[in-house]
């Protein structure tokens, strides 16, 4: 299987602050990576660096065979990286459908296909972004990223702060994306939510990878996973 993303000795942060402290990993085409760890260990900074909105001090980011470390965010999107930040960043003054069509690029992910994945969005297609619930906004943020027809999608805590019933809907959709072979990097604090549909996982602690293993291995040994996350919390 061809390698899609490679990160080598990445050091990054905001301003002069170095938060990610030398991280290396790879994601193959059609595979998914879970990024685990408590708040403040560098998960969001890592994802933000992959899309290009942090200060990168050193290290390489290679996507589809090309070094994109100096590539601006809009060009990374054009190259095939979709991004759903924690803040969602939907266009609040546009309708659901306008949010999707405004960024749509040619490819298999049409507006119609996004509606099939998230039927609730089709029901609210004429509603403004500001009129949506938190869960609906998250669905729209993911749908908008899909409308770009990315080869890789970055999801930063997609279930955070949502009602359990909405979380279940989102997890079903993410499993479908994984089955369809869309490569993903998914940040999450609660591993049981995302390990079942990711292939590999890393646990961050103080900007470093504290543990790395196949997702199936961590699912089969929850005590080991808890030990690593507990150690991270104590740090």
C-alpha positions as CSV (number, residue, x, y, z in Angstrom):
1,X,0.0,0.0,0.0
2,X,1.4,3.4,-1.0
3,X,2.4,5.9,1.7
4,X,0.2,9.0,1.6
5,X,1.6,11.1,4.5
6,X,4.9,11.1,6.2
7,X,5.9,13.4,9.1
8,X,9.6,13.4,10.1
9,X,11.0,15.0,13.3
10,X,8.4,17.7,13.3
11,X,8.8,20.6,15.7
12,X,6.1,23.2,15.7
13,X,4.0,25.6,17.8
14,X,2.6,29.1,18.0
15,X,4.8,32.2,17.9
16,X,8.0,31.2,19.7
17,X,6.4,28.4,21.8
18,X,7.4,24.9,20.7
19,X,4.7,22.5,21.5
20,X,5.2,19.5,19.1
21,X,8.7,18.3,20.0
22,X,10.0,16.0,17.3
23,X,7.1,13.8,16.1
24,X,7.4,11.2,13.3
25,X,4.8,8.9,11.8
26,X,3.3,7.8,8.5
27,X,-0.2,7.1,7.1
28,X,-0.7,4.9,4.1
29,X,-3.3,5.7,1.4
30,X,-6.7,4.4,2.6
31,X,-5.6,4.1,6.2
32,X,-6.5,6.0,9.3
33,X,-4.5,7.2,12.3
34,X,-5.9,8.0,15.8
35,X,-4.1,10.7,17.8
36,X,-4.8,10.2,21.5
37,X,-3.9,12.1,24.7
38,X,-5.2,14.5,27.2
39,X,-5.7,18.2,26.7
40,X,-2.6,20.3,26.3
41,X,-0.3,17.5,25.0
42,X,0.0,18.8,21.4
43,X,-2.8,17.0,19.5
44,X,-4.4,20.1,18.0
45,X,-1.0,21.7,17.3
46,X,0.0,18.6,15.4
47,X,-3.2,18.7,13.2
48,X,-2.9,22.5,12.8
49,X,0.7,22.0,11.6
50,X,-0.4,19.4,9.0
51,X,-2.7,22.0,7.5
52,X,-0.2,24.8,7.8
53,X,-1.5,27.3,10.4
54,X,1.2,27.0,13.0
55,X,4.9,27.9,13.2
56,X,7.0,25.0,11.9
57,X,10.5,25.2,13.4
58,X,11.9,22.0,11.8
59,X,11.0,18.7,10.3
60,X,9.4,17.5,7.1
61,X,5.8,17.0,6.1
62,X,5.6,14.9,2.9
63,X,2.2,14.4,1.3
64,X,1.7,12.2,-1.8
65,X,5.4,12.3,-2.4
66,X,5.9,16.0,-2.2
67,X,7.4,18.0,0.7
68,X,4.6,20.5,1.7
69,X,6.3,22.0,4.8
70,X,6.5,25.4,3.1
71,X,3.1,25.1,1.2
72,X,0.4,27.6,2.4
73,X,-2.9,26.1,3.8
74,X,-5.0,26.9,0.7
75,X,-2.5,25.0,-1.5
76,X,-2.5,22.0,0.9
77,X,-6.3,21.9,0.5
78,X,-6.0,21.9,-3.3
79,X,-3.5,19.1,-3.0
80,X,-6.0,17.0,-1.2
81,X,-6.0,17.7,2.5
82,X,-9.3,18.3,4.1
83,X,-9.6,19.8,7.6
84,X,-12.3,20.0,10.3
85,X,-11.0,22.1,13.2
86,X,-12.4,22.1,16.7
87,X,-14.1,25.5,16.0
88,X,-15.8,24.0,12.9
89,X,-15.4,27.3,11.1
90,X,-18.5,27.0,9.0
91,X,-19.9,30.0,7.1
92,X,-22.6,31.1,9.6
93,X,-24.2,33.6,7.2
94,X,-24.6,31.0,4.4
95,X,-27.1,28.2,4.1
96,X,-26.1,24.6,4.5
97,X,-26.1,24.1,0.8
98,X,-24.2,27.3,0.1
99,X,-21.6,26.1,2.6
100,X,-21.1,22.9,0.6
101,X,-21.2,24.4,-2.9
102,X,-18.9,27.3,-2.0
103,X,-15.9,25.0,-1.6
104,X,-16.9,22.0,-3.7
105,X,-14.3,20.5,-6.1
106,X,-14.8,17.9,-8.8
107,X,-14.7,14.3,-7.6
108,X,-16.9,11.5,-6.1
109,X,-18.0,13.6,-3.1
110,X,-20.9,15.6,-4.4
111,X,-23.4,17.6,-2.4
112,X,-25.9,14.8,-2.9
113,X,-23.4,12.2,-1.5
114,X,-22.8,14.4,1.5
115,X,-26.5,14.5,2.1
116,X,-26.7,10.7,1.9
117,X,-24.0,10.5,4.6
118,X,-25.7,13.1,6.7
119,X,-29.5,13.1,6.0
120,X,-30.0,15.7,8.7
121,X,-28.1,18.2,6.6
122,X,-30.4,17.7,3.6
123,X,-33.4,18.4,5.9
124,X,-31.7,21.7,7.0
125,X,-30.3,22.6,3.5
126,X,-31.9,26.1,3.5
127,X,-31.0,26.9,7.1
128,X,-28.2,29.3,7.8
129,X,-25.1,28.0,9.5
130,X,-25.9,30.0,12.6
131,X,-29.3,28.3,12.9
132,X,-27.8,24.8,13.2
133,X,-27.3,22.8,16.5
134,X,-23.7,22.0,17.5
135,X,-24.1,18.5,16.1
136,X,-25.4,19.8,12.8
137,X,-22.6,22.3,12.6
138,X,-20.1,19.4,13.1
139,X,-21.8,17.4,10.3
140,X,-21.6,20.4,8.0
141,X,-18.0,21.0,8.8
142,X,-17.2,17.4,7.9
143,X,-19.4,17.6,4.8
144,X,-17.7,20.7,3.7
145,X,-14.3,19.1,4.0
146,X,-15.6,16.1,2.0
147,X,-16.9,18.4,-0.7
148,X,-13.3,19.4,-1.4
149,X,-12.8,15.7,-2.4
150,X,-9.7,15.2,-0.3
151,X,-7.3,12.3,-0.2
152,X,-6.7,12.8,3.5
153,X,-9.0,14.4,6.1
154,X,-7.9,15.8,9.4
155,X,-10.6,15.7,12.2
156,X,-9.8,17.5,15.4
157,X,-12.0,16.1,18.2
158,X,-15.1,15.7,16.0
159,X,-17.3,14.4,18.9
160,X,-16.3,17.0,21.5
161,X,-19.2,18.6,23.4
162,X,-22.0,16.8,21.5
163,X,-25.0,14.9,22.8
164,X,-24.5,11.1,22.9
165,X,-27.1,10.5,20.2
166,X,-25.3,12.9,17.9
167,X,-22.0,11.3,18.7
168,X,-23.4,8.0,17.7
169,X,-24.5,9.4,14.3
170,X,-21.1,10.9,13.7
171,X,-19.3,7.7,14.6
172,X,-21.4,5.8,12.1
173,X,-20.5,8.3,9.4
174,X,-16.8,8.1,10.2
175,X,-16.9,4.3,10.1
176,X,-18.5,4.6,6.6
177,X,-15.7,6.9,5.5
178,X,-13.1,4.5,6.8
179,X,-14.7,1.6,5.0
180,X,-14.8,3.6,1.8
181,X,-11.0,4.0,2.0
182,X,-10.7,7.7,2.9
183,X,-7.5,8.3,4.7
184,X,-8.0,10.1,8.1
185,X,-6.1,11.5,11.0
186,X,-8.5,11.7,13.9
187,X,-7.8,13.5,17.2
188,X,-9.7,12.2,20.2
189,X,-9.4,12.1,24.0
190,X,-11.6,9.0,24.4
191,X,-10.0,6.2,22.5
192,X,-12.9,3.7,22.6
193,X,-14.8,6.0,20.2
194,X,-12.3,5.9,17.4
195,X,-10.0,2.9,17.7
196,X,-12.6,0.5,16.2
197,X,-12.4,2.3,12.8
198,X,-8.8,3.4,12.7
199,X,-5.8,1.3,11.8
200,X,-3.0,2.7,13.9
201,X,-2.7,5.0,17.0
202,X,-0.3,7.3,18.6
203,X,-0.5,8.7,22.2
204,X,1.0,12.1,22.7
205,X,2.6,13.4,25.9
206,X,4.2,16.8,26.2
207,X,4.5,17.1,22.4
208,X,6.2,13.7,22.0
209,X,4.9,10.3,21.0
210,X,4.6,8.3,24.3
211,X,3.2,5.2,22.7
212,X,2.4,3.9,19.2
213,X,0.6,0.7,18.2
214,X,-2.0,-0.8,15.8
215,X,-5.5,0.2,16.9
216,X,-6.6,-3.5,17.1
217,X,-3.7,-4.2,19.5
218,X,-4.9,-1.4,21.8
219,X,-8.5,-2.5,21.7
220,X,-7.4,-6.1,22.6
221,X,-5.4,-4.8,25.6
222,X,-7.4,-2.0,27.3
223,X,-5.2,-2.2,30.4
224,X,-2.1,-1.3,28.4
225,X,-3.9,1.6,26.8
226,X,-5.2,2.9,30.1
227,X,-1.7,2.6,31.5
228,X,-0.3,4.9,28.8
229,X,-3.1,7.4,29.1
230,X,-2.9,7.4,32.9
231,X,0.8,8.0,32.7
232,X,0.1,10.9,30.3
233,X,-2.4,12.4,32.8
234,X,0.1,12.1,35.7
235,X,2.7,13.9,33.6
